[in-house]
Amino acid sequence: QVQLVESGGGLVQAGGSLRLSCAASGRYAMGWFRQAPGKERELVAAISWSGGSTNYVDSVRGRFTISRDNAKNTVYLQMNSLKPEDTAVYYCAARSGAVRFQTSEYDYWGQGTQVTVSS
């Protein structure tokens, strides 16, 4: 059983930055997802185990960067130029094998961390 622990959420003004971290041991592709009130959970960014393959939802491309440090068993989501519509609970998730982009394809989930962007 993989344990995923997110950290780094909080309250920030529009235009600000936050960096989320997710501690996860093992050889997994990782994804960051988010869920806003009344909306479905959506993929924000995903990264392969090697870090060589990444993907982003269009709404965050150019503003968010996913990365990983396998020596530290940690995956990061650097979020810049934050907008009020980025407000959500952010989850990290892991899956064995190749990186995928659907919520249903991830096997392990963290507890989530709240990100709130004020206007």
C-alpha positions, 0 to 999 in steps of 0.5 A: 500500500502506497501512502501519499502525503501532500503539503503546501496548500494555503491561501494566496492572492491572485497572481501569487505562487504556491508549491505543492509537495507529495511524498511517495515512495516507489516506482510510480507515475504520478498525477496532481488532480483537483476538485472544486466544489460542485465539480468533478475531479480533474487532472491538473498535471501528470509525470512519468516515473523518470520525469521524462514525460509530463502533461498538463490540462490546458487551463494551467499550461504555462503557469504550473510545472510538475516535477519530481525528485526520486532521490527524495521520493517527492513530486512537486507542483509549482503553481504560478500566476494563480487565479481564483478559478484555481481554487480547489482541493488538490490531490496527488495520485500514483499508479504503476506503469506508464503515466496516464491522464484519467482519474480512474487510472490511478490506484493510490490517492493522498488526502488532499490539500486546500488551495484558495486563491483570493481575487 
